[in-house]
Amino acid sequence: MREVAFIKRNKDKWLTFERAILGKIKKNPDDLAGLYIQLVNDLSFARTYYPKSKTVVYLNHLASIAFQQIYKTKRAESNQLVYFFKEEIPFIIRQNKRYLIYAFLLFFIAVSMGVLSAVYDESFVRLILGDEYVEMTLNNIKSGDPVAVYKSGSNWGSFIAITMNNLQVGLKCFLYGIAGGLGTVYIVMQNGIMIGAFQTFFHQEGVLWESVRGIWIHGAMEIFAVVIETMAGLILGAGILFPDTFSRLDSFKRSMKTGLKLWLSTLPFTISAGFLEGFITRYSDVMPDFLSVVMIMVTLGFISWYYLIYPFRQKDFETSLVP
């Protein structure tokens, strides 16, 4: 697009924004935020295609003033941690919902592959879980305690070891997205296939419910967090492959920042899942079924509400794309 056409197409929008930030006209904060994001996108486009133009200078000046007036004040007035979970993460989820859908699709496809492979290939479970684990679990089933593996070690020792492992898996899921998203796909497929084969194995041994009522007390948040971390990795990969109007480096930086925020948002859930696995799951066999179901529904319900419902009930306040 020629610069003249670019200016003509966007001039009215820029002038409206300029008058608003200079106090000449009143604008709703949400409308101002939306205009600001458009301005940032236009600035990035101009930097790419008209780097020595006065248009870049003008847009950069407007963006600088707007940043000071709209965002810096807002962030200074609010608790940073509250703002992060209440505003930034929901906005990122809304703006990148297609990657959330892709992440869930990948996970469910992987689980289905694990289930079907375990059903039609008797050796598949041993291939995925290992002979040692399968034999140990079979012995536990015979002894009447299918999830006895979760009772090994001390409460605190299990909590720390499990949490560190889960954090490592989640970080890999995100960072491996740097390979154009392929690394992330590999990690989520690996984990999804394992989960599908794992639960099918318990079903084939006639103890599916015993495994569900114990494992999913912590597994609901743990696995859901992996899906969100997959979303983060896909965003990172897409930022590298599809920079749009940004330079590839700028697009990488933005997608890295966005993905990192998503990964950080999963930490409380991952740590909580580790705590439940270390301190609660080991007692699932003596819990009433009702209590197990309630705990599963509460943990799954809360994380589902935060990532799938709450973001789409919030007003669009475009803050997480500030450069």
Secondary structure, 3 states (H helix, E strand, C coil): CCHHHHHHHHHHHHHHHHHHHCCCCCCCHHHHHHHHHHHHHHHHHHHHHCCCCHHHHHHHHHHHHHHHHHHHHHHHHCCHHHHHHHHHHHHHHHHCHHHHHHHHHHHHHHHHHHHHHHHHCCCHHHHHHCHHHHHHHHHHHHCCCCCHHHHCCCHHHHHHHHHHHHHHHHHHHHHHHHCCCHHHHHHHHHHHHHHHHHHHHHHHCCCHHHHHHHHHHHHHHHHHHHHHHHHHHHHHHHHHHCCCCCCHHHHHHHHHHHHHHHHHHHHHHHHHHHHHHHHCHHHHHHCCHHHHHHHHHHHHHHHHHHHHHHHHCCCCCCCCCCC
